[in-house]
Amino acid sequence: MEATLFHDFDNVTSYYGNIPNRPMQPDGHVEVYKMRESDRDLLDEDFTDDVNRVCDTTLGYGDVDFFDAKQCWLLAGWLEARLTQPITPRLAEIYRKLDDFARSAVEYGTGMVIEL
């Protein structure tokens, strides 16, 4: 489980549909945030349905999806609002990192891949 922020797409050599494959080793073109396997259920309960509705994505349990810059902008708004509500400390930690990644992707005009 991880999120990958693309600083640019210069080192992307292949895509799976619209999902850019990142280099095997993170480099200056990407940042990777590793999550725990135990986070999967938390995210499935609190994240996927709402985010899919807001961002028009299809992320699911054990799935991967690409969020382009526009979807990252929508995701950042959802995360910002969600972080003002009661939330477990672990989800708050994950959401703050995803919010940072989403806002950076908007700034870079790129996107990020989330793999649950």
Protein Blocks (a to p, Z undefined) as FASTA:
>chain_A
ZZdddfblklpcbdehjaccddfbacfkbccddddfklmmmmmmmmmmmmmmmnopabde
hiacdddfklmmmmmmmmmmmmmpccdfklmmmmmmmmmmmmmmmmnopaddddZZ
